Amino acid sequence: MKIAIDIQTTLGQPTGFGFYVSNLVDELKKIKTNHEFLLIRPQGEKDFSTPQRWMWDQLTFPRRAKKAGADLIHQPCFSAPFIFRGPRVVTVHDIISVLFPENLPFASRIFYSKWMPYSYRAATEIITSSLATKRDIQKVLNIPEDKITIIYLAYDEKYKKRLSKVEIHRVREKYKLPAEYLLHIGTLEPRKNLSFLVDVFNEVIKDEKNKNLTLVITGKKGWYYEGLFKKIKVLGLEEKVIFTGYFDESDKSALYQGSKMFVFPSLYEGFGLPPLEAMASGVPVISSNTSSLPEVVGDAGILVSPTDKKGWIEAISLVNNDSKVRQQMIEKNVKQITKFSWEKTARENIAVYERAYKVFNEGIK
């Protein structure tokens, strides 16, 4: 079988989608199979505008796949093509755009909150990255359960490699970070609950035992920063909360390994890759207990409601001051991360491709 995969997201500036597609394709190439993988990409490397995205998903990608002789197509990130006359697999990472449409500009809202969910009905099979997202797809989009397969994402093996103190110190110096800090890595938007995190941190450091801590928040400084900056100024935390802005991907391991703990109070995640990367890096994780995050973190980290201020204060204080608890969490990380691997992800994708091909050609769906 010839399987066409859209790899547009691997081009240009790296994103979470690009990371997923790159790792999936790399592992598919390693597996011995009779299938041929056709990697379809646009000519340029610039990010698509919303109209360009629609054109690529719905017209250019399926036409080029057909011209290449594809028997099946896989859209691993965006909308399912309607015009391809063959089995169609689409990966639905989350339905954040449906649940939080107010965070999108108007044109993007129409595409991501309306068109994309509508297009999923054209898919022969849907892959999603957590049980929580599968349930959301069933409940909110009314898509049958037997059409959806859960396939977990995984982490880059580089995070397991322990860096030298010299390398960690170099990266700390580069971003002007202190010796002991809480770390948050993720897209900066309201659902990440960073205003709540700043409030929690403000209370944490009122305790003399936690005066050693600084909060480090990464990501581009977009519109969401304005409210955070204002709050930090009002609370007098200018010296205790550090925004790195955009950081080099090559420094990410050192940022994780240099932190005392990783904090992730997100309101909703389709999968939640940063906590998994933090666990692979050997860092204690405190995370929200919502959506997919309990599936990712398991019992290795501390799970707290993203609205439980007292619970977050107590969890951070505990991890900061109890070395035994920190060590136990790090040891549990080792076991938890074994549940995730890109080879497993790739093999399970192949099984979905084969089922989609069979289902389509037998006319079951």
C-alpha positions in Angstrom: 0.0 0.0 0.0 1.2 3.5 -0.9 0.5 5.9 2.1 0.7 9.6 1.5 1.6 11.7 4.6 1.4 15.5 4.8 4.7 16.7 6.2 4.2 20.4 5.7 4.5 21.1 9.5 8.1 19.8 9.5 9.2 22.9 7.4 10.1 26.3 8.7 10.3 27.1 12.4 9.7 24.0 14.5 6.4 23.5 16.2 4.8 20.8 18.3 3.0 19.5 15.2 6.3 19.4 13.3 7.9 17.5 16.1 5.2 14.9 16.0 5.3 14.5 12.2 9.1 14.3 12.1 9.3 11.7 14.8 6.5 9.6 13.3 7.9 9.6 9.8 11.4 8.8 11.1 10.1 5.8 12.9 7.9 4.6 10.1 11.0 4.5 7.8 12.8 2.2 10.3 10.0 -0.4 10.5 10.2 -3.3 8.0 6.9 -3.3 6.1 5.6 -3.8 2.6 4.1 -0.3 2.6 5.6 2.7 0.8 5.4 6.1 2.5 5.0 9.1 0.2 6.0 12.3 2.0 4.1 15.2 0.5 5.3 18.8 1.1 4.8 22.2 -0.4 7.5 24.0 -2.5 8.2 26.7 0.1 8.9 26.6 3.8 6.8 29.6 4.9 4.0 29.1 7.4 0.5 29.0 5.8 -2.1 31.7 6.2 -5.6 30.3 7.1 -6.7 30.4 3.4 -3.5 28.8 2.3 -4.0 26.1 4.9 -7.5 25.3 3.6 -6.2 25.2 0.0 -3.3 22.8 0.9 -5.5 20.5 3.1 -8.4 20.3 0.8 -7.0 20.6 -2.7 -3.2 20.6 -3.2 -2.3 17.8 -0.8 -4.9 15.3 -1.9 -4.3 16.0 -5.6 -0.6 15.5 -5.2 -1.2 12.3 -3.2 -3.4 11.0 -6.0 -0.8 11.9 -8.7 1.8 10.0 -6.7 -0.4 6.9 -6.7 -1.4 7.0 -3.1 -3.8 4.3 -1.9 -4.4 6.0 1.4 -3.7 9.5 2.8 -2.8 10.6 6.4 -3.4 14.2 7.4 -1.5 14.2 10.8 -2.4 17.7 12.0 -5.2 19.6 10.3 -8.4 19.1 8.3 -9.4 15.8 6.6 -9.5 16.2 2.7 -12.9 15.7 1.2 -11.9 15.2 -2.5 -9.6 12.2 -2.1 -11.4 9.0 -3.3 -9.8 6.5 -1.0 -9.3 5.8 2.7 -8.4 8.9 4.8 -6.8 8.9 8.2 -6.6 12.1 10.2 -4.9 12.8 13.6 -6.9 15.0 15.9 -4.5 16.2 18.6 -7.2 18.0 20.5 -10.4 20.1 20.1 -9.0 23.1 21.9 -10.2 25.4 19.0 -13.8 24.1 19.6 -13.6 24.4 23.4 -11.7 27.7 23.5 -12.7 29.6 20.3 -12.4 33.0 21.9 -8.6 32.7 21.8 -8.5 32.7 18.0 -8.8 35.6 15.4 -12.0 35.5 13.4 -10.7 33.8 10.2 -8.7 31.2 12.2 -11.8 30.6 14.3 -13.9 29.8 11.3 -11.3 27.3 10.0 -10.1 25.7 13.3 -13.4 25.8 15.3 -15.9 25.1 12.5 -14.3 23.7 9.3 -11.8 21.3 10.9 -14.2 19.6 13.2 -16.7 19.3 10.3 -14.0 17.8 8.1 -13.3 15.0 10.5 -16.5 13.3 9.4 -14.8 12.7 6.0 -12.1 10.6 7.7 -12.2 6.8 7.5 -10.3 6.5 10.8 -9.3 9.1 13.4 -6.2 8.9 15.5 -6.0 10.9 18.8 -3.4 11.1 21.4 -5.3 10.5 24.7 -8.4 8.9 26.1 -9.5 12.4 27.3 -9.4 13.8 23.8 -11.2 10.7 22.4 -14.0 11.3 24.9 -14.2 15.0 23.9 -14.4 14.1 20.2 -17.2 11.6 20.9 -19.1 14.0 23.2 -18.6 17.4 21.5 -18.4 16.3 17.8 -20.7 13.3 18.0 -18.2 11.0 16.2 -18.6 7.2 16.8 -16.2 5.6 19.2 -15.3 2.8 16.8 -13.9 5.3 14.4 -11.3 6.7 16.9 -8.0 5.1 18.0 -5.8 6.3 20.9 -2.1 6.4 20.0 0.1 8.2 22.5 2.9 10.6 21.5 6.4 10.2 22.9 9.5 12.1 23.9 12.8 12.7 22.2 15.4 10.4 23.6 17.8 13.3 24.0 16.0 14.3 27.2 17.2 11.1 28.9 20.8 12.1 28.4 22.2 13.7 31.5 24.0 16.9 30.8 27.2 18.1 32.7 27.0 20.7 35.3 29.1 22.9 33.0 26.5 22.7 30.2 23.6 23.4 32.5 25.5 26.4 34.0 26.2 27.7 30.5 22.5 27.7 29.6 21.6 29.3 32.9 24.1 32.0 32.3 22.8 32.5 28.7 19.2 33.2 29.9 20.3 34.9 33.2 18.6 32.2 35.4 19.3 31.6 39.1 20.4 28.3 40.6 17.0 27.3 41.8 13.9 27.8 39.7 10.4 26.5 38.9 10.1 26.0 35.1 7.1 26.4 32.8 7.5 25.5 29.1 4.5 25.9 26.7 2.6 28.1 24.4 1.6 31.3 26.2 -2.2 31.6 26.0 -5.0 31.9 28.6 -5.7 28.1 28.9 -2.1 27.6 30.2 -3.4 29.3 33.4 -0.2 31.4 33.9 -2.0 34.2 35.8 -3.0 31.6 38.3 0.5 30.2 38.5 1.9 33.7 39.2 -0.6 34.1 42.1 0.4 30.7 43.5 4.1 31.6 43.2 3.5 34.9 45.0 2.1 33.0 48.0 4.8 30.3 47.9 7.7 32.7 48.3 6.0 34.4 51.3 7.3 31.4 53.2 10.9 31.9 54.3 11.7 28.3 53.3 10.8 29.1 49.7 12.6 32.4 49.3 15.2 30.5 47.2 12.8 30.0 44.3 12.3 32.0 41.1 9.7 31.3 38.5 10.9 30.9 34.9 8.3 31.2 32.0 9.3 30.5 28.4 7.7 31.5 25.2 7.3 34.3 22.7 6.1 37.6 24.2 2.7 38.0 22.6 -0.5 39.8 23.6 -1.0 37.5 26.6 2.1 38.9 28.2 0.5 42.3 28.8 -1.8 41.1 31.6 1.0 38.9 33.1 3.4 41.8 33.2 0.9 44.0 34.8 0.1 41.5 37.5 3.8 40.8 38.2 4.4 44.6 38.6 1.4 45.0 40.9 2.7 42.1 43.1 6.3 43.4 43.0 7.6 40.2 41.5 9.8 41.8 38.7 12.9 40.2 40.2 11.4 36.8 40.9 9.6 36.0 37.7 11.8 35.6 34.6 10.5 35.5 31.0 13.0 34.0 28.6 11.1 34.8 25.5 11.8 32.5 22.6 14.6 30.0 23.4 16.9 27.8 21.3 15.6 24.3 21.0 19.1 23.0 21.6 19.0 24.6 25.1 15.7 22.9 26.1 17.3 19.8 27.8 19.5 22.1 30.0 16.5 24.3 30.9 14.6 21.2 32.1 17.6 19.6 33.9 18.6 22.9 35.5 15.2 23.4 37.1 14.2 22.3 40.6 10.7 21.3 39.4 8.4 21.6 36.4 5.0 23.3 36.9 2.1 22.9 34.5 -1.2 24.3 35.7 -2.9 24.1 32.2 -6.7 24.0 32.0 -6.7 21.7 29.0 -4.3 19.6 27.0 -4.8 17.2 24.1 -1.7 15.3 25.3 0.7 17.5 27.3 4.2 16.9 25.9 6.2 19.3 28.2 5.4 17.3 31.4 6.6 14.1 29.6 9.8 15.8 28.5 10.4 17.1 32.0 9.9 13.5 33.4 12.3 12.1 30.8 14.8 14.9 31.9 14.7 13.6 35.5 12.7 16.5 36.9 9.9 16.4 39.5 6.5 17.4 37.8 3.6 19.2 39.4 0.7 19.3 36.9 -3.0 19.9 36.5 -5.3 16.9 37.0 -7.4 17.9 34.0 -8.0 16.5 30.5 -5.1 14.2 29.3 -2.5 15.2 31.9 -3.2 12.3 34.4 -2.6 9.9 31.5 0.8 11.4 30.8 2.0 12.1 34.3 0.5 9.0 36.0 1.5 8.6 39.6 5.1 9.9 38.9 4.1 13.6 39.5 1.8 15.5 41.8 -1.6 16.2 40.2 -3.6 19.2 41.5 -6.8 20.9 40.3 -5.9 24.0 38.2 -8.2 26.1 40.4 -6.9 24.7 43.8 -4.6 27.5 44.9 -3.9 26.0 48.3 -3.1 22.6 46.8 -0.6 24.1 44.4 1.1 26.1 47.2 1.4 23.0 49.3 2.7 20.8 46.4 5.4 23.3 45.4 6.5 23.8 49.0 6.7 20.0 49.6 8.8 19.4 46.5 11.1 22.3 47.3 11.8 21.3 50.8 11.6 17.5 51.0 14.6 15.9 49.2 13.1 12.5 49.8 9.9 13.3 48.0 11.9 14.8 45.1 13.9 11.6 44.8 10.9 9.4 44.9 9.3 11.4 42.1 12.4 11.2 39.9 12.5 7.4 40.4 8.8 7.1 39.4 9.6 9.2 36.3 11.8 6.4 35.0 8.9 3.9 35.1 6.3 6.2 33.8 8.1 7.3 30.6 8.5 3.6 29.5 4.9 3.8 28.5 5.8 6.1 25.6 8.0 5.5 22.6 8.0 6.6 19.0 8.5 3.1 17.7 5.2 2.1 19.5 3.5 5.1 18.1 4.6 4.3 14.5 3.6 0.6 14.7 0.2 1.5 16.0 -0.2 4.1 13.2 0.5 1.3 10.6 -2.2 -0.8 12.2 -4.7 2.1 11.7 -3.6 2.5 8.1 -4.2 -1.2 7.4 -7.6 -1.1 9.1 -8.7 2.1 7.3 -7.8 0.5 4.0 -9.7 -2.7 4.8 -12.7 -0.8 6.1 -12.9 1.5 3.1 -12.5 -1.2 0.5 -15.0 -3.5 2.2 -17.5 -0.7 2.4 -18.1 -1.1 6.1 -17.9 2.7 6.7 
